[in-house]
Amino acid sequence: MPGKRTISQTTSPRRGLSPTALLVAGAFFMEFLDGTVIATALPEMARTFGVDAVDLNIGISAYLLTLAVLIPASGWIADRFGARSVFTLALAIFTLSSVFCGLAQSLEWFVAMRVMQGVGGALMVPVGRLAVLRTTPKNELIKAIATLTWPALVAPIIGPPLGGFITSYANWRWIFYINLPLGLIAMVLAWRLIAPLTDSERRPFDSLGFTSTGIAMISLVNAMETLGEQQPDVLQAAGLLILGSGALLFSLRHFQRSAYPMIRLDALKIKTFAVTLYGGSLFRASISAVPFMLPLMFQVGFGMDAFHSGLLVLAVFVGNFTIKPATTPLIRWLGFKKLLLINGFLNIISLLACAMLTPHTPVWLILLILYLGGVFRSVQFTAVSTLAFADVPAKEMSYANTLFSTATQLAVGLGITLGAISIRLGASVAQWLNIATIEGVDFRVGFVFIALICLAGMVDTLRLSAKAGSLVSSR
């Protein structure tokens, strides 16, 4: 196509942090923050709409389900219409729907706009990552991925206290209004910075694959949410799991046989990608449970108020932030396999340390444990996300990115469910051991279960060769 480059062409390498990566990371942060910041505003929003706070969960669910359905199609959309056009459109949809969320006068209006936000979010994250992956030289990939991963780590930590601050000192509607200036600036920068890359191959849209994958994602995400409820409907969850698993198996079989599948599975033949998809998904799920479990343990288990609980959890954010400059040197010094094993065990120890906390633990020690947990969490997250694409050829990057994004979406949803289930299992174990009177014991035992899941995810790392990802780590 005249005036546009195809994915087979390269761009000149950049030194330092790529402006495109910084822009995409900023857009990610806006989207991830929006998904977490409303948690503390739900009671106030419910009063505005004249409904119970629990009824507003449908707004969160509608957003997550829209992401789940549309993310698998994001690769085809980006290849057909170009990453720059799609990413800019995604920003426009997300920004406009944010304003309408703030203007909402009823629950129905709000839910409809959250679905619209989900459309923007489903295109923004995978297409933005794809734009960076396609234009970043392998030797700069660690820095680029580190830049893209910090929003997913930071937003869940600072979102709830920020939402509480805005709701307390302004109005919950400003949670959505602040996206307007940010979105407009991001749209201008996106059009200037992101290369208009398209795929020269005009493959047809895989309607059957899209439908079956959509059924699978909706069923599995709904099943996870059902299991995460206070009193889950086990039969309903089981039915959804069976339907979702069946649709997923059908989708995988279809992708292997179709001439033009929505998602090619070729990247699974690359060991580094497969390891980060299988074991890495367990790690991402366990890590996603931490921002959910820590505030609950401090408030429900230890009797703290929301403000002081939020201040303690900010230590995790500080750990995430301060280790970023050292992540690239660490990967290049140790290599991916050694780093993932060493840091993975340190991450497990930090989770077990959370299980040792009590209401009487000195504040300085709590802050130190959470800070170090943030450090280990950030390093592991960046290393896993970088290794996933280290050996993927440029021509397969779109399919690999779509598969990775879909798996990540499921892992994050599973993480919150695992957190809720772990807490309930902790309560059952405490009753069985006659230690239920110990303050916060159900949460503390829950952290042990999460640590075991993280350990299970590390087993896959042993399959890696010592030189895994050497093109990126230069080791």
C-alpha positions in Angstrom: 0.0 0.0 0.0 1.4 3.4 -0.9 2.8 5.4 2.0 2.8 2.5 4.3 5.5 0.0 5.4 4.9 -3.7 5.7 6.0 -5.7 8.7 8.9 -7.1 6.7 10.6 -3.7 6.8 12.7 -2.5 9.7 13.0 0.7 11.5 16.2 2.3 12.6 17.3 1.2 16.1 16.9 3.7 18.9 19.1 4.2 21.9 17.7 4.5 25.3 14.0 4.4 26.0 11.9 4.5 22.8 9.3 7.3 22.6 6.9 4.8 21.2 7.4 2.4 24.1 6.9 5.3 26.6 3.7 6.4 24.8 2.3 2.9 24.8 3.2 2.4 28.4 1.4 5.7 29.3 -1.7 4.5 27.5 -1.5 1.1 29.3 -1.2 2.9 32.6 -4.3 5.0 31.8 -6.3 1.8 30.9 -5.0 -0.4 33.8 -5.5 2.4 36.3 -9.1 2.9 35.1 -9.8 -0.8 35.8 -8.6 -0.6 39.4 -9.3 2.9 40.5 -13.1 2.5 40.6 -13.0 -0.3 43.2 -13.0 2.1 46.2 -15.5 4.4 44.5 -18.2 1.7 44.0 -20.2 2.6 47.2 -20.4 6.3 46.2 -21.3 5.4 42.6 -24.0 3.1 43.9 -25.6 5.9 45.9 -25.6 8.1 42.8 -27.4 5.4 40.7 -29.7 4.4 43.6 -28.6 0.7 43.6 -26.7 -1.6 45.9 -22.9 -1.5 45.6 -22.8 -5.1 44.7 -24.9 -4.3 41.6 -22.0 -2.3 40.2 -19.9 -5.4 39.8 -21.7 -5.8 36.5 -19.8 -2.7 35.3 -16.5 -4.4 36.1 -17.6 -7.7 34.6 -18.9 -6.1 31.4 -15.5 -4.5 30.9 -13.6 -7.7 31.5 -15.9 -9.8 29.3 -15.5 -7.3 26.4 -11.7 -7.5 26.7 -11.9 -11.3 26.8 -14.0 -11.5 23.6 -12.1 -8.9 21.5 -8.5 -9.4 22.4 -8.2 -12.6 20.2 -9.3 -10.5 17.2 -6.8 -7.6 17.9 -4.0 -9.1 15.9 -6.1 -9.5 12.7 -7.5 -5.9 13.1 -4.0 -4.5 13.5 -2.6 -6.4 10.5 -5.5 -5.3 8.3 -5.8 -1.6 9.3 -2.4 -0.8 10.6 -1.1 -0.5 14.2 -1.1 3.3 14.2 -4.7 3.7 13.0 -6.0 1.0 15.3 -4.1 2.2 18.4 -5.2 5.8 17.8 -8.8 4.7 17.3 -8.6 2.6 20.5 -7.4 5.7 22.4 -10.3 7.7 21.0 -12.9 5.0 21.9 -11.5 4.6 25.4 -11.3 8.4 26.0 -14.8 9.2 24.7 -16.4 6.3 26.6 -14.6 7.5 29.8 -16.2 10.8 29.5 -19.6 9.2 29.0 -19.0 7.0 32.1 -18.5 10.1 34.1 -21.7 11.6 32.7 -23.7 8.4 33.4 -27.0 9.0 35.2 -28.1 5.3 35.5 -26.6 1.9 36.0 -27.6 0.8 32.4 -25.9 3.9 30.9 -22.7 3.2 32.9 -22.6 -0.5 32.0 -23.0 0.3 28.3 -20.1 2.8 28.4 -18.0 0.3 30.3 -18.6 -2.1 27.4 -17.5 0.6 25.0 -14.4 1.2 27.2 -13.7 -2.5 26.9 -13.7 -2.3 23.1 -11.0 0.4 23.3 -9.0 -1.5 25.9 -9.1 -4.7 24.0 -7.5 -3.0 21.0 -5.2 -0.7 23.0 -3.1 -3.1 24.9 -2.3 -5.9 22.4 -2.0 -3.5 19.4 0.2 -1.1 21.4 2.5 -3.9 22.5 2.6 -5.2 18.9 3.6 -1.7 17.6 6.5 -1.7 20.0 7.6 -5.3 19.4 7.7 -4.8 15.6 9.9 -1.7 15.7 12.3 -2.6 18.6 15.6 -4.3 17.8 16.2 -7.5 19.8 19.1 -6.0 21.8 16.7 -3.2 23.0 13.8 -5.5 23.8 14.5 -5.8 27.5 14.2 -2.0 28.0 11.1 -1.8 25.9 9.3 -4.7 27.7 10.4 -3.3 31.1 8.7 0.0 30.1 5.5 -1.8 29.0 5.2 -4.0 32.1 5.4 -1.3 34.8 1.7 -0.1 34.3 0.4 -3.6 34.9 2.4 -3.8 38.2 1.8 -0.3 39.4 -1.8 0.4 38.6 -3.3 -2.3 40.8 -1.3 -1.0 43.7 -2.0 2.8 43.5 -5.4 2.5 41.9 -7.5 1.9 45.0 -6.0 4.6 47.2 -6.1 7.1 44.3 -9.8 6.2 43.7 -10.5 6.7 47.4 -8.7 10.1 47.4 -10.6 11.3 44.3 -14.0 10.1 45.7 -13.4 11.6 49.1 -12.0 15.1 48.0 -13.7 15.6 44.6 -16.3 13.3 43.0 -16.2 9.8 41.6 -17.0 11.2 38.1 -13.5 12.8 38.0 -12.0 9.2 38.0 -13.3 9.1 34.4 -13.0 12.8 33.4 -9.2 12.9 34.0 -8.8 10.5 31.0 -10.0 13.2 28.6 -6.9 15.4 28.5 -4.6 12.4 28.8 -6.3 10.6 26.0 -6.3 13.6 23.6 -2.5 14.1 24.2 -1.9 10.4 23.7 -3.9 10.3 20.4 -1.8 13.2 18.9 1.4 11.5 20.0 0.3 8.1 18.7 -0.3 9.5 15.2 3.1 11.1 15.2 5.2 8.4 16.8 3.8 5.0 15.8 4.8 3.7 12.4 2.0 2.9 10.0 2.9 -0.8 9.7 0.4 -3.2 8.0 0.6 -6.8 6.9 1.0 -7.3 3.2 -1.0 -10.6 3.4 -4.7 -9.8 3.3 -6.0 -12.9 5.1 -9.8 -13.3 5.6 -11.4 -12.9 9.0 -11.7 -16.2 10.9 -15.4 -16.0 11.9 -15.6 -19.5 13.3 -12.4 -19.1 15.4 -13.6 -15.7 16.7 -17.0 -17.2 17.7 -15.6 -20.3 19.4 -12.9 -18.3 21.2 -15.4 -15.7 22.3 -17.6 -18.4 23.8 -14.5 -19.9 25.5 -13.3 -16.7 27.0 -16.8 -15.5 28.2 -17.5 -18.9 29.8 -14.1 -19.2 31.5 -14.0 -15.6 32.8 -17.6 -16.0 34.1 -16.6 -19.2 35.7 -13.7 -17.5 37.5 -15.9 -14.7 38.7 -18.5 -17.2 39.9 -15.8 -19.1 41.9 -14.5 -15.9 43.3 -17.9 -14.9 44.9 -18.5 -15.1 48.6 -21.0 -18.0 48.2 -20.2 -19.4 44.7 -22.7 -21.4 42.7 -20.6 -24.5 42.2 -22.9 -26.1 39.7 -23.0 -22.9 37.6 -19.3 -22.6 37.7 -18.8 -26.2 36.8 -21.1 -25.8 33.8 -19.3 -22.7 32.6 -15.9 -24.4 33.0 -17.1 -27.4 30.9 -18.5 -25.2 28.2 -15.5 -22.9 28.2 -13.0 -25.8 28.1 -14.9 -27.5 25.3 -15.0 -24.3 23.3 -11.3 -23.7 23.9 -10.4 -27.2 22.8 -12.5 -26.8 19.7 -10.8 -23.4 19.0 -7.3 -24.9 19.3 -8.2 -27.8 17.0 -9.7 -25.3 14.5 -6.6 -23.1 14.6 -4.4 -26.1 13.8 -6.5 -27.0 10.7 -7.6 -23.6 9.3 -5.7 -22.0 6.5 -6.2 -18.6 7.9 -6.7 -19.0 11.7 -7.3 -16.0 14.0 -4.4 -17.2 16.1 -1.6 -19.3 14.8 -0.1 -21.7 17.4 3.3 -21.9 15.7 4.9 -19.8 18.5 4.2 -22.6 20.9 6.9 -24.6 19.1 9.4 -22.0 20.3 10.5 -23.2 23.8 11.1 -19.8 25.3 7.6 -18.7 24.3 5.9 -21.9 25.4 7.6 -21.8 28.8 6.5 -18.2 29.4 3.0 -19.0 28.3 2.5 -22.1 30.4 4.5 -21.6 33.6 4.5 -17.9 33.1 0.7 -17.8 33.2 0.7 -19.5 36.7 3.2 -16.8 37.8 1.1 -14.0 36.5 -2.0 -15.5 38.1 -0.3 -15.8 41.5 1.1 -12.2 41.2 -2.3 -10.8 40.2 -3.8 -12.2 43.5 -1.4 -10.1 45.7 -3.0 -6.7 45.2 -6.4 -8.3 45.9 -5.3 -10.2 49.1 -3.0 -7.7 50.8 -5.6 -4.9 51.4 -8.2 -7.5 52.5 -5.7 -9.0 55.0 -4.8 -5.6 56.5 -8.4 -4.4 56.7 -10.5 -7.5 57.4 -7.8 -9.7 59.0 -5.9 -7.1 61.0 -8.6 -4.4 61.5 -6.8 -1.5 59.8 -8.7 1.3 58.1 -8.6 1.7 54.3 -6.2 4.7 54.3 -3.4 3.0 56.4 -3.9 -0.2 54.5 -3.4 1.6 51.2 -0.3 3.4 52.5 1.3 0.0 53.4 0.5 -1.5 50.0 2.2 1.4 48.3 5.5 -0.1 49.5 5.0 -2.7 46.8 4.8 0.1 44.2 8.0 1.6 45.5 9.8 -1.8 45.1 8.4 -2.1 41.5 9.6 1.4 40.6 13.1 1.4 42.2 14.3 -1.9 40.7 13.4 -1.0 37.1 16.8 0.6 36.2 18.6 -2.6 37.5 16.4 -5.1 35.6 18.2 -5.0 32.3 21.7 -5.3 33.9 20.5 -8.2 36.0 19.1 -10.1 32.9 22.4 -9.5 31.0 24.5 -10.6 34.0 22.7 -13.8 34.9 20.8 -14.7 31.8 17.1 -15.5 31.7 17.1 -19.0 33.1 19.3 -18.3 36.1 17.5 -15.1 36.9 14.1 -16.6 36.6 15.1 -19.4 39.0 16.9 -17.3 41.6 14.4 -14.4 41.6 11.5 -16.8 41.4 12.5 -18.4 44.7 13.0 -15.0 46.2 9.5 -14.1 45.0 8.1 -17.3 46.7 9.9 -16.4 49.9 8.4 -12.9 49.8 4.9 -14.5 49.5 5.6 -16.8 52.5 6.9 -13.8 54.4 3.4 -12.2 53.9 2.0 -15.3 55.5 4.1 -14.6 58.6 2.7 -11.1 59.1 0.5 -10.4 62.2 -1.3 -7.3 63.5 1.7 -6.9 65.9 4.5 -7.0 63.2 6.4 -3.8 63.3 5.5 -1.4 60.6 9.1 -1.1 59.3 9.2 -4.8 58.9 5.9 -4.9 57.0 7.2 -2.2 54.7 10.4 -4.0 54.1 8.7 -7.3 53.2 6.3 -5.5 50.8 9.1 -3.5 49.3 11.2 -6.5 48.6 8.1 -8.4 47.3 7.6 -5.5 44.8 11.2 -5.8 43.7 11.1 -9.5 43.1 7.7 -9.3 41.5 8.8 -6.6 39.0 12.0 -8.4 38.0 10.2 -11.7 37.4 7.3 -10.0 35.5 9.7 -8.1 33.2 11.9 -11.2 32.6 9.0 -13.5 31.7 7.4 -10.9 29.4 10.6 -10.2 27.6 11.6 -13.9 27.2 8.2 -14.6 25.6 9.2 -12.6 22.5 13.0 -13.1 22.5 13.0 -15.8 19.9 9.8 -15.1 18.0 10.5 -14.2 14.3 9.1 -10.8 13.1 6.6 -12.5 10.7 5.0 -14.4 13.6 5.0 -11.5 16.1 1.4 -10.6 15.5 0.1 -14.1 16.2 2.4 -14.6 19.2 1.3 -11.3 20.7 -2.4 -12.1 20.3 -1.9 -15.5 21.9 0.2 -14.0 24.7 -2.4 -11.2 25.3 -5.3 -13.7 25.5 -3.4 -16.0 28.0 -2.5 -12.9 30.1 -6.1 -11.8 30.2 -7.2 -15.2 31.5 -4.3 -15.4 34.0 -5.2 -12.0 35.5 -8.8 -13.1 35.9 -7.7 -16.4 37.4 -5.4 -14.5 39.8 -8.3 -12.7 41.6 -10.3 -16.0 41.7 -7.2 -17.8 43.1 -6.9 -15.1 45.8 -10.5 -15.5 46.8 -10.3 -19.3 46.8 -7.0 -19.3 48.7 -8.6 -17.2 51.5 -11.5 -19.6 51.8 -9.2 -22.6 51.8 -7.2 -20.8 54.5 -10.3 -20.5 56.6 -11.1 -24.2 56.1 -7.5 -25.2 57.1 -7.6 -22.9 60.1 -10.9 -24.6 61.3 -9.4 -28.0 60.7 -6.2 -27.1 62.7 -8.2 -25.3 65.4 -6.3 -22.1 64.9 -9.3 -20.0 63.5 -9.1 -17.6 66.5 -5.7 -16.3 65.3 -6.1 -12.9 63.7 -6.0 -12.9 59.9 -5.0 -16.6 59.8 -7.2 -17.4 56.8 -5.4 -14.7 54.7 -2.0 -15.8 56.0 -2.7 -19.5 55.0 -4.0 -18.2 51.7 -0.6 -16.6 50.9 0.9 -20.1 51.4 -1.4 -21.5 48.7 -0.5 -18.6 46.4 3.2 -19.3 47.0 2.7 -23.0 46.1 1.0 -21.9 42.8 4.0 -19.6 42.1 6.3 -22.6 42.8 4.4 -24.8 40.3 4.8 -22.1 37.7 8.6 -22.2 38.2 8.9 -25.9 37.3 8.5 -25.0 33.6 11.6 -22.8 33.8 13.8 -25.9 34.3 13.0 -26.8 30.6 14.9 -23.7 29.4 18.5 -24.0 28.2 21.2 -22.0 29.8 21.4 -19.8 26.7 17.7 -19.2 26.5 16.9 -15.7 25.1 20.6 -14.9 24.4 19.6 -12.8 21.4 18.0 -10.4 23.8 20.2 -10.8 26.9 23.5 -10.7 24.9 24.7 -13.5 27.1 
